[in-house]
Amino acid sequence: MYHVGVIHLRVPGTLRYRDLAVRVVGAACKLVGAQDMDTGPFRINSDWDNQVVSAFGEAFNNAAIHSYRDSKPGDVAVEVDVGAAHITIRLIDYGTSFDPDRVPHPDLDSLPESGLGLYIIRSFMDEVTYQAGTPNEPSMTKHLSPHNRPQEPPRDRKYDGSGGSSRQ
C-alpha cells in the first residue's frame, strides 16, 4: 500500500477561487485507489469522485459565504490527505464559526434553493467533523470501500465516553 501524502493549497476565501480549489480536490480524487504511484484509479464509475468534489465545494462555499460574511475575507487553507483507499479533506479558515448541530435539517419536499450544503456534505462523506474556533476546521473523509467506513452507533443512543450508553 502507498500513501501519497498531504496536498496543501491556500487561496483567498472568496467564491472567485472556488473553482481552483475544487479542481485540486478533483485531481486528488484520481490518486485514490491507484495500484501504484505510476497508475491512475481503478474506478470505472466516477460517482465517488463526484460526491467528494460536491461535498468539498459545499464546504468551500460555507467558508467563503458564511465564515467571512461579517469581515474582510481571509484565506482558506485546504489539506487533502490522499491514501490508497480514502481521501480526507480539511479546510482551515479564521472567520466566524458556527454550531453545525444547530443547522436545521432541510425540508427536501419544498426543494429549497439554499441551506443544503451541510446536508450534502454529510450525505456524501463517510466521516464529517467540525472544530469551531480560531481557526475553524471542518474535516471530511470518504472511503472507497463501504467495509472501511466507521460503524455508527444507533441514533437513539447517547454514549457517555466511559463505554456506557443510554436511551435518549
Phi, psi and omega in degrees: 000149178241167173221115183297318184116195184253129176263131182247137176218137176229121181225159173300141183279059177231158181297339178301329183261004181300313183299319178299312180296318179297321180294323177297315179296319178299318177293322179295325178302325182291342178277340181283129179091001177291142181290327176208184186290347185256354184246163178272190184289155177269357182288135172268320181274132183264010179303320181301310179300315182298322179293318179297314181296318179296315180297315179297317179302319178294319179295320178295318176304315181300318179295313184290318186274315188263317185294319182258019183302314186259018180212174176295133181302136175250191180276159169239121175266138180238127175242123181244111179265111184257119176246179180293330186225017179201166171223136175236129182240131178235132174253145179228121176223162183245026180270201180287135179268175180210169178254106183298336179288344179267357178281121183292148174293130183291149174275094185293337179291335181271359180050064182294148179274343178215174179086014181258354187306304182296323177298315180296315180301310182294328181288323187269335185258153181278325180225131179224127175228160177216122175251110180278151176140205179242094011267170169277138183222085170285143180222142180216140181232142173228133179259147177293319184257135175301336181289340180269355181286145179293146178279130179270140174290158177304141185291345181265014179241145176244125181264134187264006177087345180258010179100349180266165177214162177215156176288144176271000000 
